Amino acid sequence: MACKSDIEIARMAKKKPIQQIGAGLGIDARHLIPYGHDKAKISLDFIESVRARPDGRLILVTAITPTPAGEGKTTTTVGLGDGLNRIGRKAMICIREASLGPCFGMKGGAAGGGQAQVVPMEDMNLHFTGDFHAITSAHNLLAAMIDNHIYWGNELGIDERRVSWGRVMDMNDRALRDIVTSLGGVANGFPRQTGFDITVASEVMAILCLARDLDDLQKRLGDIIVAYRRDRSPICCRDLKADGAMTVLLRDAMQPNLVQTLENNPALVHGGPFANIAHGCNSVMATTTALKLADYVVTEAGFGADLGAEKFMNIKCRKAGLAPDAVVLVATVRAMKMNGGLSKAELDGENVAAVAEGCPNLARHISNLKAFGVPVVVAINHFATDTEAELDVIRESAAAEGADAIVCRHWELGGEGCVELAERVARLADSGVAQFAPLYRDDLPLFRKIETIAKRIYHADEVLADRKIRDQLRAWEDAGYGHLPVCMAKTQYSFSTDPNLRGAPTGHSVPIREVRLSAGAGFVVVICGQIMTMPGLPRHPAAERIDLNAAGEIEGLF
Protein backbone atom coordinates (compact mmCIF):
# COMPACT_ATOMS: atom_id res chain seq x y z
CA MET A 1 0.00 0.00 0.00
CA ALA A 2 1.43 3.38 -1.02
CA CYS A 3 2.48 5.78 1.73
CA LYS A 4 0.02 8.63 2.11
CA SER A 5 1.21 12.19 1.64
CA ASP A 6 1.01 14.79 4.41
CA ILE A 7 -1.96 16.49 2.77
CA GLU A 8 -3.80 13.18 2.35
CA ILE A 9 -3.27 12.41 6.03
CA ALA A 10 -4.42 15.89 7.03
CA ARG A 11 -7.60 15.59 4.97
CA MET A 12 -8.46 12.34 6.77
CA ALA A 13 -8.19 14.01 10.18
CA LYS A 14 -11.16 13.62 12.52
CA LYS A 15 -11.18 17.16 13.81
CA LYS A 16 -13.21 18.25 16.80
CA PRO A 17 -15.14 21.54 16.80
CA ILE A 18 -12.76 24.24 17.97
CA GLN A 19 -15.11 25.10 20.86
CA GLN A 20 -14.53 21.58 22.19
CA ILE A 21 -10.77 22.04 22.03
CA GLY A 22 -11.16 25.34 23.87
CA ALA A 23 -13.39 23.78 26.51
CA GLY A 24 -10.63 21.29 27.30
CA LEU A 25 -8.45 24.27 28.22
CA GLY A 26 -11.18 25.94 30.26
CA ILE A 27 -11.94 28.55 27.60
CA ASP A 28 -15.64 29.35 27.39
CA ALA A 29 -17.03 29.57 23.84
CA ARG A 30 -17.76 33.28 24.31
CA HIS A 31 -14.00 33.88 24.53
CA LEU A 32 -13.33 32.17 21.19
CA ILE A 33 -13.64 34.13 17.96
CA PRO A 34 -14.22 31.36 15.40
CA TYR A 35 -12.76 31.36 11.89
CA GLY A 36 -14.86 28.51 10.55
CA HIS A 37 -15.36 25.33 12.58
CA ASP A 38 -11.76 24.30 13.22
CA LYS A 39 -9.83 27.43 14.19
CA ALA A 40 -10.45 30.41 16.44
CA LYS A 41 -8.75 33.33 18.09
CA ILE A 42 -8.63 33.57 21.88
CA SER A 43 -9.98 36.87 23.14
CA LEU A 44 -7.65 39.33 24.85
CA ASP A 45 -10.14 39.58 27.73
CA PHE A 46 -9.70 35.87 28.49
CA ILE A 47 -5.92 36.14 28.24
CA GLU A 48 -5.95 38.99 30.72
CA SER A 49 -8.14 36.94 33.10
CA VAL A 50 -5.58 34.11 33.40
CA ARG A 51 -2.39 36.17 33.78
CA ALA A 52 -2.22 35.59 37.54
CA ARG A 53 -2.18 31.79 37.20
CA PRO A 54 1.09 29.90 37.81
CA ASP A 55 3.14 28.88 34.78
CA GLY A 56 3.61 25.37 33.46
CA ARG A 57 6.90 23.94 32.24
CA LEU A 58 8.44 25.42 29.08
CA ILE A 59 10.15 23.10 26.60
CA LEU A 60 12.02 24.41 23.56
CA VAL A 61 12.43 22.33 20.40
CA THR A 62 15.33 23.30 18.16
CA ALA A 63 17.53 21.48 15.65
CA ILE A 64 20.98 20.87 14.26
CA THR A 65 22.12 22.94 11.28
CA PRO A 66 19.42 22.43 8.61
CA THR A 67 20.13 20.58 5.37
CA PRO A 68 18.08 19.85 2.24
CA ALA A 69 17.51 16.38 3.73
CA GLY A 70 15.18 17.91 6.33
CA GLU A 71 15.23 17.58 10.12
CA GLY A 72 11.52 17.68 11.04
CA LYS A 73 11.60 20.24 13.86
CA THR A 74 7.92 21.18 13.63
CA THR A 75 6.97 17.52 13.20
CA THR A 76 8.89 16.72 16.38
CA THR A 77 7.27 19.62 18.23
CA VAL A 78 3.84 18.28 17.36
CA GLY A 79 4.81 14.67 18.09
CA LEU A 80 6.23 15.61 21.50
CA GLY A 81 3.07 17.53 22.39
CA ASP A 82 0.96 14.53 21.45
CA GLY A 83 3.35 12.22 23.30
CA LEU A 84 3.11 14.24 26.51
CA ASN A 85 -0.67 14.08 26.36
CA ARG A 86 -0.47 10.31 25.78
CA ILE A 87 1.44 9.84 29.05
CA GLY A 88 -1.18 11.82 30.93
CA ARG A 89 0.44 15.26 30.98
CA LYS A 90 -1.66 18.28 30.06
CA ALA A 91 0.36 19.74 27.21
CA MET A 92 0.02 22.34 24.47
CA ILE A 93 2.24 23.27 21.56
CA CYS A 94 3.08 26.77 20.31
CA ILE A 95 4.41 27.21 16.79
CA ARG A 96 4.74 29.97 14.20
CA GLU A 97 2.48 30.78 11.30
CA ALA A 98 3.64 30.02 7.77
CA SER A 99 4.77 32.68 5.32
CA LEU A 100 3.56 32.53 1.73
CA GLY A 101 7.16 33.14 0.63
CA PRO A 102 8.47 29.63 1.42
CA CYS A 103 5.13 28.00 0.52
CA PHE A 104 5.39 29.23 -3.06
CA GLY A 105 9.18 29.24 -3.11
CA MET A 106 11.10 26.20 -1.97
CA LYS A 107 10.63 25.21 1.68
CA GLY A 108 6.94 24.29 1.64
CA GLY A 109 4.43 24.30 4.48
CA ALA A 110 5.01 24.61 8.23
CA ALA A 111 2.46 22.43 9.99
CA GLY A 112 4.44 19.25 10.68
CA GLY A 113 4.20 16.04 8.71
CA GLY A 114 3.01 12.45 8.64
CA GLN A 115 1.02 11.55 11.75
CA ALA A 116 2.40 14.56 13.65
CA GLN A 117 0.61 17.52 12.12
CA VAL A 118 -1.44 20.53 13.08
CA VAL A 119 -4.72 20.97 11.23
CA PRO A 120 -6.32 22.55 9.24
CA MET A 121 -3.02 22.31 7.39
CA GLU A 122 -4.06 23.98 4.14
CA ASP A 123 -5.60 26.97 5.94
CA MET A 124 -2.52 27.37 8.14
CA ASN A 125 -0.27 27.67 5.11
CA LEU A 126 -2.55 29.91 3.04
CA HIS A 127 -3.70 33.18 4.67
CA PHE A 128 -4.85 31.42 7.90
CA THR A 129 -6.66 34.08 9.98
CA GLY A 130 -5.16 37.03 8.14
CA ASP A 131 -2.48 37.93 10.70
CA PHE A 132 0.27 38.34 8.10
CA HIS A 133 -1.96 40.53 5.96
CA ALA A 134 -2.64 42.76 8.97
CA ILE A 135 1.09 43.07 9.66
CA THR A 136 1.76 43.86 5.99
CA SER A 137 -0.97 46.50 5.97
CA ALA A 138 0.17 48.14 9.19
CA HIS A 139 3.77 48.28 7.98
CA ASN A 140 2.83 49.75 4.61
CA LEU A 141 0.42 52.26 6.17
CA LEU A 142 3.39 53.72 8.01
CA ALA A 143 5.41 53.82 4.77
CA ALA A 144 2.56 55.64 3.02
CA MET A 145 2.26 58.16 5.86
CA ILE A 146 5.98 58.94 5.64
CA ASP A 147 5.76 59.75 1.93
CA ASN A 148 2.52 61.66 2.47
CA HIS A 149 4.10 63.76 5.23
CA ILE A 150 6.98 64.71 2.93
CA TYR A 151 4.55 65.53 0.11
CA TRP A 152 2.50 67.91 2.25
CA GLY A 153 5.39 70.13 3.35
CA ASN A 154 7.57 67.90 5.54
CA GLU A 155 6.84 69.70 8.81
CA LEU A 156 9.04 67.26 10.74
CA GLY A 157 12.04 68.01 8.52
CA ILE A 158 12.58 64.44 7.30
CA ASP A 159 15.80 64.07 5.32
CA GLU A 160 14.57 62.16 2.27
CA ARG A 161 18.00 60.55 1.96
CA ARG A 162 17.66 59.07 5.44
CA VAL A 163 14.24 57.40 5.36
CA SER A 164 14.92 53.97 6.88
CA TRP A 165 11.39 52.53 6.61
CA GLY A 166 10.68 50.64 3.39
CA ARG A 167 7.75 48.46 2.43
CA VAL A 168 7.00 44.75 2.81
CA MET A 169 5.04 41.95 1.17
CA ASP A 170 4.58 38.30 2.13
CA MET A 171 6.17 36.87 -1.00
CA ASN A 172 9.66 36.23 -2.35
CA ASP A 173 10.42 38.88 -5.01
CA ARG A 174 14.05 39.83 -5.61
CA ALA A 175 13.01 42.52 -8.14
CA LEU A 176 11.65 44.64 -5.26
CA ARG A 177 14.79 44.67 -3.10
CA ASP A 178 15.93 48.03 -4.47
CA ILE A 179 13.47 50.32 -6.24
CA VAL A 180 12.75 53.98 -6.95
CA THR A 181 9.32 55.35 -6.01
CA SER A 182 7.29 58.48 -6.81
CA LEU A 183 8.30 58.78 -10.46
CA GLY A 184 5.91 60.55 -12.81
CA GLY A 185 5.99 64.17 -11.80
CA VAL A 186 5.02 66.54 -9.01
CA ALA A 187 1.64 64.94 -8.32
CA ASN A 188 3.31 61.69 -7.28
CA GLY A 189 5.67 63.15 -4.70
CA PHE A 190 9.45 63.22 -4.48
CA PRO A 191 11.38 60.35 -6.13
CA ARG A 192 13.66 58.41 -3.81
CA GLN A 193 15.36 55.05 -3.55
CA THR A 194 13.72 52.48 -1.28
CA GLY A 195 12.86 48.78 -1.32
CA PHE A 196 10.80 45.87 -0.02
CA ASP A 197 11.53 43.24 2.62
CA ILE A 198 9.47 40.09 3.12
CA THR A 199 6.77 40.56 5.79
CA VAL A 200 8.39 38.14 8.22
CA ALA A 201 11.43 40.47 8.36
CA SER A 202 9.28 43.49 9.25
CA GLU A 203 9.87 45.16 12.59
CA VAL A 204 6.08 45.15 12.94
CA MET A 205 6.18 41.33 12.88
CA ALA A 206 8.81 41.34 15.62
CA ILE A 207 6.78 43.84 17.65
CA LEU A 208 3.60 41.79 17.39
CA CYS A 209 5.52 38.71 18.54
CA LEU A 210 7.14 40.47 21.52
CA ALA A 211 4.27 42.71 22.73
CA ARG A 212 2.53 41.73 25.97
CA ASP A 213 -0.78 43.52 25.34
CA LEU A 214 -2.34 46.24 23.18
CA ASP A 215 -0.84 49.07 25.23
CA ASP A 216 2.62 47.56 24.90
CA LEU A 217 1.97 47.02 21.19
CA GLN A 218 1.11 50.68 20.59
CA LYS A 219 4.09 51.90 22.63
CA ARG A 220 6.46 49.68 20.66
CA LEU A 221 4.94 50.79 17.35
CA GLY A 222 5.36 54.41 18.42
CA ASP A 223 9.05 53.77 19.20
CA ILE A 224 9.85 52.64 15.64
CA ILE A 225 12.47 54.93 14.11
CA VAL A 226 11.43 55.59 10.52
CA ALA A 227 13.80 58.35 9.37
CA TYR A 228 16.30 61.00 10.44
CA ARG A 229 16.59 64.75 10.02
CA ARG A 230 19.61 66.43 8.49
CA ASP A 231 21.08 66.83 11.97
CA ARG A 232 20.75 63.03 12.37
CA SER A 233 18.04 63.32 15.05
CA PRO A 234 15.54 60.45 14.79
CA ILE A 235 11.89 60.62 13.74
CA CYS A 236 9.59 58.00 15.25
CA CYS A 237 6.31 56.47 14.19
CA ARG A 238 4.43 58.41 16.88
CA ASP A 239 5.82 61.68 15.48
CA LEU A 240 3.81 60.88 12.34
CA LYS A 241 0.76 59.93 14.47
CA ALA A 242 0.64 56.51 12.77
CA ASP A 243 0.86 54.31 15.88
CA GLY A 244 -2.87 54.49 16.69
CA ALA A 245 -4.07 53.42 13.24
CA MET A 246 -1.44 50.67 13.10
CA THR A 247 -2.65 49.34 16.45
CA VAL A 248 -6.20 49.28 15.11
CA LEU A 249 -5.06 47.23 12.12
CA LEU A 250 -3.24 44.80 14.43
CA ARG A 251 -5.87 44.51 17.17
CA ASP A 252 -7.32 41.20 15.99
CA ALA A 253 -3.91 39.90 14.89
CA MET A 254 -2.73 40.19 18.51
CA GLN A 255 -5.11 37.40 19.54
CA PRO A 256 -3.43 33.95 19.37
CA ASN A 257 -4.89 31.33 17.03
CA LEU A 258 -6.18 28.07 18.52
CA VAL A 259 -6.15 24.92 16.37
CA GLN A 260 -5.51 21.21 17.05
CA THR A 261 -3.18 18.35 16.22
CA LEU A 262 -4.27 15.20 14.40
CA GLU A 263 -4.76 13.70 17.88
CA ASN A 264 -7.04 16.59 18.88
CA ASN A 265 -4.58 18.18 21.27
CA PRO A 266 -4.53 22.00 21.49
CA ALA A 267 -2.05 24.13 19.56
CA LEU A 268 -1.50 27.86 19.44
CA VAL A 269 -0.16 29.14 16.11
CA HIS A 270 0.78 32.80 16.20
CA GLY A 271 3.39 35.03 14.58
CA GLY A 272 6.05 33.99 12.13
CA PRO A 273 9.42 35.79 12.03
CA PHE A 274 12.15 33.84 10.21
CA ALA A 275 15.16 32.93 12.34
CA ASN A 276 17.74 33.63 9.63
CA ILE A 277 16.67 37.29 9.24
CA ALA A 278 14.60 37.94 12.38
CA HIS A 279 14.19 36.47 15.87
CA GLY A 280 12.46 33.29 14.74
CA CYS A 281 9.99 32.59 17.58
CA ASN A 282 6.22 32.50 17.93
CA SER A 283 4.53 35.28 19.89
CA VAL A 284 5.05 36.04 23.57
CA MET A 285 1.24 36.31 23.81
CA ALA A 286 0.82 32.71 22.65
CA THR A 287 3.61 31.25 24.77
CA THR A 288 2.68 33.04 28.00
CA THR A 289 -1.01 32.22 27.52
CA ALA A 290 -0.26 28.53 26.93
CA LEU A 291 1.86 28.44 30.10
CA LYS A 292 -1.25 29.49 32.05
CA LEU A 293 -3.45 26.84 30.43
CA ALA A 294 -1.24 23.73 30.37
CA ASP A 295 1.26 21.96 32.60
CA TYR A 296 3.75 21.60 29.73
CA VAL A 297 4.21 23.91 26.74
CA VAL A 298 6.26 22.75 23.78
CA THR A 299 7.44 25.55 21.50
CA GLU A 300 9.93 25.74 18.65
CA ALA A 301 12.48 28.23 17.37
CA GLY A 302 13.34 28.51 13.70
CA PHE A 303 16.19 26.84 11.80
CA GLY A 304 19.21 25.52 13.75
CA ALA A 305 20.01 26.14 17.40
CA ASP A 306 22.70 28.67 16.45
CA LEU A 307 19.93 30.93 15.10
CA GLY A 308 16.46 30.23 16.48
CA ALA A 309 17.43 28.86 19.88
CA GLU A 310 20.08 31.56 20.43
CA LYS A 311 17.49 34.26 19.71
CA PHE A 312 14.84 32.48 21.78
CA MET A 313 17.21 32.56 24.76
CA ASN A 314 18.86 35.95 24.26
CA ILE A 315 15.89 37.94 22.92
CA LYS A 316 12.50 36.33 23.60
CA CYS A 317 13.25 34.95 27.07
CA ARG A 318 15.09 38.13 28.05
CA LYS A 319 12.21 40.36 26.92
CA ALA A 320 9.35 38.22 28.24
CA GLY A 321 10.88 36.95 31.47
CA LEU A 322 10.70 33.33 30.28
CA ALA A 323 13.00 30.48 31.30
CA PRO A 324 12.94 27.12 29.48
CA ASP A 325 13.00 23.99 31.64
CA ALA A 326 14.40 21.69 28.93
CA VAL A 327 15.56 21.75 25.31
CA VAL A 328 14.97 19.10 22.64
CA LEU A 329 17.54 19.10 19.84
CA VAL A 330 16.26 17.41 16.68
CA ALA A 331 18.69 15.46 14.49
CA THR A 332 18.44 12.89 11.70
CA VAL A 333 20.82 10.30 10.31
CA ARG A 334 20.35 11.83 6.87
CA ALA A 335 21.29 15.33 8.05
CA MET A 336 24.34 13.96 9.86
CA LYS A 337 25.47 12.41 6.57
CA MET A 338 25.07 15.73 4.75
CA ASN A 339 26.99 17.55 7.49
CA GLY A 340 29.58 14.83 7.00
CA GLY A 341 30.05 15.83 3.37
CA LEU A 342 27.59 13.71 1.39
CA SER A 343 25.23 15.16 -1.21
CA LYS A 344 21.48 14.57 -1.03
CA ALA A 345 21.79 12.01 -3.85
CA GLU A 346 24.22 9.96 -1.75
CA LEU A 347 22.07 9.51 1.36
CA ASP A 348 20.57 6.10 0.60
CA GLY A 349 22.38 3.11 2.04
CA GLU A 350 24.28 2.70 5.29
CA ASN A 351 27.27 5.00 5.75
CA VAL A 352 28.42 4.97 9.34
CA ALA A 353 31.55 6.94 8.55
CA ALA A 354 29.60 9.83 7.04
CA VAL A 355 27.32 9.95 10.09
CA ALA A 356 30.38 10.10 12.33
CA GLU A 357 31.86 12.88 10.18
CA GLY A 358 28.67 14.92 10.64
CA CYS A 359 28.30 14.42 14.39
CA PRO A 360 30.60 17.31 15.40
CA ASN A 361 27.74 19.56 14.26
CA LEU A 362 25.43 17.83 16.75
CA ALA A 363 28.03 18.02 19.50
CA ARG A 364 28.54 21.73 19.02
CA HIS A 365 24.82 22.46 19.19
CA ILE A 366 24.52 20.45 22.42
CA SER A 367 27.46 22.31 23.94
CA ASN A 368 26.08 25.69 22.85
CA LEU A 369 22.66 24.99 24.34
CA LYS A 370 24.12 23.84 27.65
CA ALA A 371 25.93 27.17 27.88
CA PHE A 372 22.50 28.70 28.61
CA GLY A 373 22.14 26.48 31.68
CA VAL A 374 19.35 24.30 30.27
CA PRO A 375 19.38 20.48 30.06
CA VAL A 376 19.33 18.99 26.55
CA VAL A 377 17.91 15.76 25.11
CA VAL A 378 18.44 14.76 21.47
CA ALA A 379 15.45 13.56 19.44
CA ILE A 380 16.52 11.41 16.50
CA ASN A 381 13.73 11.84 13.97
CA HIS A 382 13.61 8.33 12.51
CA PHE A 383 13.61 7.50 8.81
CA ALA A 384 12.93 4.00 7.44
CA THR A 385 16.40 3.91 5.87
CA ASP A 386 18.21 4.43 9.20
CA THR A 387 20.30 1.51 10.47
CA GLU A 388 21.11 0.61 14.07
CA ALA A 389 24.80 1.19 13.46
CA GLU A 390 24.10 4.73 12.23
CA LEU A 391 21.76 5.44 15.14
CA ASP A 392 24.39 4.18 17.59
CA VAL A 393 26.89 6.74 16.29
CA ILE A 394 24.47 9.57 17.07
CA ARG A 395 23.68 8.12 20.50
CA GLU A 396 27.39 7.89 21.31
CA SER A 397 28.06 11.43 20.08
CA ALA A 398 25.25 12.84 22.22
CA ALA A 399 26.36 10.81 25.25
CA ALA A 400 29.87 12.22 24.94
CA GLU A 401 28.30 15.67 25.44
CA GLY A 402 26.22 14.48 28.41
CA ALA A 403 22.89 14.20 26.55
CA ASP A 404 20.56 11.26 25.90
CA ALA A 405 19.55 10.60 22.28
CA ILE A 406 16.14 9.00 21.79
CA VAL A 407 14.85 7.53 18.54
CA CYS A 408 11.40 8.98 17.74
CA ARG A 409 8.86 7.60 15.28
CA HIS A 410 6.22 10.32 15.51
CA TRP A 411 6.05 10.83 11.72
CA GLU A 412 4.85 7.23 11.40
CA LEU A 413 3.05 6.70 14.71
CA GLY A 414 2.10 10.16 16.00
CA GLY A 415 2.23 10.63 19.76
CA GLU A 416 2.74 6.90 20.32
CA GLY A 417 6.08 7.17 18.55
CA CYS A 418 7.18 9.97 20.90
CA VAL A 419 6.27 8.45 24.28
CA GLU A 420 9.85 7.66 25.30
CA LEU A 421 10.95 11.20 24.43
CA ALA A 422 7.94 12.64 26.27
CA GLU A 423 8.76 10.69 29.44
CA ARG A 424 12.39 11.79 29.35
CA VAL A 425 11.53 15.43 28.67
CA ALA A 426 8.90 15.53 31.41
CA ARG A 427 11.42 14.17 33.94
CA LEU A 428 13.99 16.74 32.86
CA ALA A 429 11.52 19.62 32.99
CA ASP A 430 10.25 18.57 36.42
CA SER A 431 13.73 18.00 37.86
CA GLY A 432 14.46 21.68 38.42
CA VAL A 433 18.02 21.30 37.12
CA ALA A 434 17.63 24.16 34.62
CA GLN A 435 19.54 27.28 35.64
CA PHE A 436 18.76 29.45 32.64
CA ALA A 437 20.71 32.61 31.90
CA PRO A 438 21.18 34.57 28.65
CA LEU A 439 24.63 34.44 27.05
CA TYR A 440 25.50 38.10 27.63
CA ARG A 441 24.60 40.96 29.97
CA ASP A 442 22.42 43.91 28.96
CA ASP A 443 25.21 46.36 29.78
CA LEU A 444 27.75 44.77 27.44
CA PRO A 445 28.58 47.05 24.47
CA LEU A 446 26.75 46.18 21.26
CA PHE A 447 29.86 45.10 19.37
CA ARG A 448 30.91 42.89 22.29
CA LYS A 449 27.48 41.24 22.18
CA ILE A 450 27.99 40.50 18.49
CA GLU A 451 31.44 39.09 19.22
CA THR A 452 30.07 36.95 22.04
CA ILE A 453 27.60 35.24 19.71
CA ALA A 454 30.12 34.95 16.86
CA LYS A 455 32.80 33.40 19.04
CA ARG A 456 30.79 31.34 21.55
CA ILE A 457 27.97 30.14 19.27
CA TYR A 458 29.47 30.23 15.75
CA HIS A 459 33.05 29.50 17.00
CA ALA A 460 34.42 32.21 14.72
CA ASP A 461 37.85 33.74 15.23
CA GLU A 462 36.78 37.31 14.54
CA VAL A 463 34.01 39.70 13.54
CA LEU A 464 34.75 41.92 10.55
CA ALA A 465 33.10 45.35 10.67
CA ASP A 466 34.25 48.56 9.03
CA ARG A 467 34.53 51.88 10.84
CA LYS A 468 31.11 53.06 9.63
CA ILE A 469 29.37 50.10 11.30
CA ARG A 470 31.34 50.43 14.52
CA ASP A 471 30.62 54.17 14.66
CA GLN A 472 26.92 53.48 14.11
CA LEU A 473 26.83 51.01 17.00
CA ARG A 474 28.57 53.54 19.28
CA ALA A 475 26.12 56.25 18.21
CA TRP A 476 23.20 54.04 19.17
CA GLU A 477 24.83 53.36 22.53
CA ASP A 478 25.20 57.11 23.08
CA ALA A 479 21.52 57.54 22.20
CA GLY A 480 20.47 55.06 24.91
CA TYR A 481 20.11 51.84 22.92
CA GLY A 482 23.24 50.08 24.17
CA HIS A 483 21.23 47.81 26.49
CA LEU A 484 19.42 46.12 23.59
CA PRO A 485 20.16 42.53 22.54
CA VAL A 486 21.40 41.79 19.02
CA CYS A 487 19.54 39.81 16.36
CA MET A 488 21.94 38.14 13.93
CA ALA A 489 20.78 37.82 10.32
CA LYS A 490 22.86 35.00 8.89
CA THR A 491 22.62 31.99 6.61
CA GLN A 492 20.88 29.07 8.29
CA TYR A 493 22.98 26.45 6.49
CA SER A 494 26.23 26.86 8.40
CA PHE A 495 27.71 28.03 11.69
CA SER A 496 29.68 30.39 9.47
CA THR A 497 28.36 32.96 6.98
CA ASP A 498 29.29 30.63 4.09
CA PRO A 499 26.27 28.37 3.39
CA ASN A 500 28.55 25.74 1.86
CA LEU A 501 30.69 25.30 4.99
CA ARG A 502 29.00 22.41 6.78
CA GLY A 503 29.72 20.52 9.97
CA ALA A 504 31.37 22.42 12.83
CA PRO A 505 33.80 24.85 11.21
CA THR A 506 36.37 26.86 13.17
CA GLY A 507 38.81 29.57 12.17
CA HIS A 508 36.28 31.52 10.13
CA SER A 509 35.30 35.20 10.20
CA VAL A 510 31.86 36.81 10.50
CA PRO A 511 31.60 39.83 8.16
CA ILE A 512 28.94 42.41 9.05
CA ARG A 513 27.39 44.06 6.02
CA GLU A 514 24.82 46.28 7.72
CA VAL A 515 23.24 47.05 11.09
CA ARG A 516 19.67 48.21 11.66
CA LEU A 517 18.09 49.61 14.81
CA SER A 518 14.70 48.07 15.61
CA ALA A 519 13.89 50.41 18.50
CA GLY A 520 10.25 49.30 18.72
CA ALA A 521 11.01 45.60 18.75
CA GLY A 522 13.87 46.25 21.12
CA PHE A 523 16.93 44.83 19.37
CA VAL A 524 19.67 45.65 16.88
CA VAL A 525 19.64 43.62 13.64
CA VAL A 526 23.11 42.60 12.44
CA ILE A 527 23.13 41.53 8.78
CA CYS A 528 26.01 39.19 8.03
CA GLY A 529 27.49 37.88 4.80
CA GLN A 530 25.15 37.70 1.82
CA ILE A 531 21.87 37.09 3.69
CA MET A 532 18.86 38.87 2.17
CA THR A 533 15.82 40.30 3.98
CA MET A 534 13.84 39.87 0.74
CA PRO A 535 14.45 36.33 -0.57
CA GLY A 536 14.19 35.41 -4.23
CA LEU A 537 12.41 32.47 -5.82
CA PRO A 538 14.41 29.40 -6.95
CA ARG A 539 14.76 28.45 -10.63
CA HIS A 540 11.69 26.22 -10.34
CA PRO A 541 9.51 27.59 -7.50
CA ALA A 542 6.91 25.43 -5.79
CA ALA A 543 4.26 27.74 -7.26
CA GLU A 544 4.77 26.02 -10.63
CA ARG A 545 3.37 22.80 -9.14
CA ILE A 546 0.44 24.22 -7.17
CA ASP A 547 -3.06 23.95 -8.61
CA LEU A 548 -6.63 22.87 -7.90
CA ASN A 549 -7.72 19.37 -8.89
CA ALA A 550 -11.10 18.39 -10.35
CA ALA A 551 -12.55 18.19 -6.82
CA GLY A 552 -11.46 21.73 -6.06
CA GLU A 553 -8.73 20.53 -3.68
CA ILE A 554 -5.27 22.06 -3.51
CA GLU A 555 -2.51 20.00 -5.08
CA GLY A 556 1.25 20.52 -4.97
CA LEU A 557 1.47 22.67 -1.83
CA PHE A 558 2.92 19.87 0.31
JOZI-V214645 format. One record per residue. OMEGA is omega in whole degrees, 0 to 359 (none if undefined). Layout:
OMEGA  OMEGA
This chain:
183  178  181  177  179  183  177  178  181  181  179  185  176  184  173  174  186  177  178  176  178  181  178  177  182  179  178  183  181  178  176  176  189  170  189  185  191  175  181  171  177  186  178  177  179  180  179  184  183  185  183  180  176  181  169  179  181  182  179  173  177  187  170  179  185  177  176  179  178  180  177  182  180  177  179  177  180  181  179  176  177  180  177  177  179  179  172  177  178  188  173  171  177  179  181  172  182  174  177  180  178  181  181  180  186  192  182  186  185  182  183  182  180  180  178  183  170  181  9  188  181  180  182  183  181  175  180  181  175  182  181  178  178  178  178  182  180  179  185  172  179  178  180  181  175  181  179  179  178  182  185  170  174  182  182  179  179  172  185  178  186  171  185  184  177  178  181  169  184  180  175  180  184  182  183  182  180  183  173  181  173  172  174  175  187  184  183  177  185  180  175  179  178  180  180  163  172  187  183  178  182  173  177  175  180  180  179  183  181  182  181  180  184  178  178  177  183  178  181  177  179  182  181  174  187  184  177  173  180  177  179  175  187  173  185  178  182  176  178  181  180  187  180  181  178  177  177  180  185  185  181  180  179  183  182  182  179  174  183  174  176  180  174  174  188  177  172  182  190  180  183  177  175  180  178  179  179  187  161  181  174  191  172  179  182  184  182  176  180  180  177  187  184  178  179  178  180  180  180  173  192  176  184  183  179  178  186  182  178  181  174  182  189  181  186  181  179  184  187  182  181  177  181  179  179  177  174  180  184  177  173  174  183  180  176  179  180  175  176  173  179  172  180  180  184  189  182  180  182  176  184  181  180  176  180  179  181  187  173  175  177  183  180  179  178  180  179  182  179  179  177  177  183  179  186  170  181  174  177  180  192  171  183  182  181  175  181  180  178  179  180  179  180  178  182  179  178  181  179  178  177  180  172  174  186  178  184  181  183  178  182  191  183  183  179  181  181  184  181  177  181  180  180  181  179  179  179  182  182  188  182  182  181  175  189  172  175  186  182  181  177  187  176  178  185  181  176  176  178  180  180  179  183  185  184  180  181  183  176  176  186  172  181  180  181  185  181  180  179  177  179  179  178  179  178  176  179  181  176  182  183  181  186  171  179  180  185  175  191  176  180  190  182  170  179  174  176  184  181  182  186  176  182  186  173  176  181  178  177  179  178  180  187  171  181  177  173  187  179  177  179  172  176  179  181  185  188  175  185  182  182  176  167  181  172  177  175  181  178  183  179  180  180  185  184  183  172  176  184  180  181  180  181  176  172  182  184  none
